[in-house]
Amino acid sequence: TYVASKVKNCEETGFESTLIRLPEDSTEATLLDTIQSLNQNQDIDGILVQLPLPKHISEEKVIEAIDPRKDVDGFHPSNIGRLVQGLPTFIPATPYGILLMLEHFNIPTKGKHAVVIGRSNIVGRPMSTLLSSNIPQGNCTVTLCHSHTPNLKEICQQADILVAALGKPEFVTPDMVKPGAVIIDVGITRVADATAKKGFRIKGDVHYDSVSAVASAITPVPGGVGLMTIAGLLKNTLQAYLNNRG
Ligand code: GUN
């Protein structure tokens, strides 16, 4: 779903994109060779490897193989290091999309308590870093929660801004939410549903109907953070183009 949307959004915005679909049983070496040739191809400004990868391939090795100047996902350790230090870099697309959304809706962040649930390299960890950074959509006090956080409910109740990125459908319920909080739902899980046309529905990490009654702002799923992720990705790709040829 993601890949198809990325290709389509590239077409709509006038980016030239190439989808390389390797068989699932491809070796790690084949993937690394493919990345090498894309690194060396001067016609290409941005590379992203859609995750997750099959178990026999090291995600770490693959991400490190991408030229950091073409790493439009912002996952390369040197780009994450730059992000932590507040240096110019590619901000990972989902956190970037969330910052754009906070900016667009003029959500105040300075001095607020942001709670992030989930510590993934793709969303939770960079999101918590950005929200605590000295940037316009930052300057929050941030609590990063994860599967070993014992008093999660009590911590969530203290959040002015709650980012749910744990991958458990409808995990966040109204009893966990401070009235007036801003709720950002990063979850996208397919849940089987015989009444749905495709046999499944996409569910977020937040129980939208009940939480929207107490929140001051909330993102829907689908149609929320997912769309902004692609906007973040395209902005990074445009930046890579400008860096390389501008
Ligand atoms: N899988 C889930 N989210 C992402 C993302 O933002 N980028 C890539 N490459 N893979 C993902």
Residues whose N, C-alpha, C, O or C-beta is under 5 A from the ligand:
A	BS01	GUN	L48 V49 Q50 L51 P52 D73 A93
